[in-house]
Amino acid sequence: MVVRPTLVIDRASPVPLYFQVASQLERAIESGELPPGARMDNEIALAEELGLSRPTMRQAIQYLVDKGLLVRRRGVGTHVARARVRRDVGLTSLFDDLSESGQAPTTEILSYAMLAVTGPVAEALEVPEGTEALALGRLRRAGGEPLAIMHNYVRPLAQAELTEQRLREHGLYELLRAAGVTLAAAQQSIGARRATTAEARLLDETRGAPVLTVRRTTFDDQGGVVEYGDHVYRASRYSFEVALTSR
């Protein structure tokens, strides 16, 4: 269903026309007048209705796309984006954070195997090359929408608890803690890049869409490595929040 909020243009205002349109649409999104998933009218129709040029309307829409408030998809049109998942940086799992915020997480198992790790993975796990670890690939959804692709490598402790069925129903950290593993600390790096073709397909994004990357090594209370994770998140649906204090 196409939603058409009332837009008013003041040609005597010094505010650029595209920004007048974008600001009113942004307020309509924030107020709920334009709810998540609502389909916008096409740029040509909106431009004609407001007496604006198509480039002006395109600039207004692109401004909101760049802010993550609208999503453009070829052959589908322009829709209001779903609210982003905002997550504090802490030693918690995505599954637990989504559950606590009422986001209804679900998990699809992409891969599940014992592998001989090498290179950066062996280094992160602090094991000799060729050591076997449980390698997990999962697609995490929130509210039915794909949110993250997660690859984890778990050292051989409490792996009996990490069955495919349990991993579909629970978070990795929850299962490790239930098995008696104390998760005490982690080292984490956050970055950004463009999605590969395979990642874009799984995340329902366009090829080359921006994604956030997270690499985390988790330690137990004895200082031993428990697991190493290499995750990719949809930048349009996910962000990290960090509290800062002065020294």
ABEGO torsion letter per residue (X at the ends): XBBBBBBBBBAABABBAAAAAAAAAAAAAAAGABBBGBBBBBAAAAAAAAGBBAAAAAAAAAAAAAAGABBBBBGAEBBBBBBBBBBBBBBBBAAAAAAAAGAGBBBBBABBBBBBBBEAAAAAAGBBBGBBBBBBBBBBBBGGBBABBBBBBBBBBGAAABBAAAAAABBAAAAAAAAGBBBABBBBBBBBBBBBAAAAAAAGBBBGBBBBBBBBBBBBAAGBBABBBBBBBBAAABBBBBBBBBX
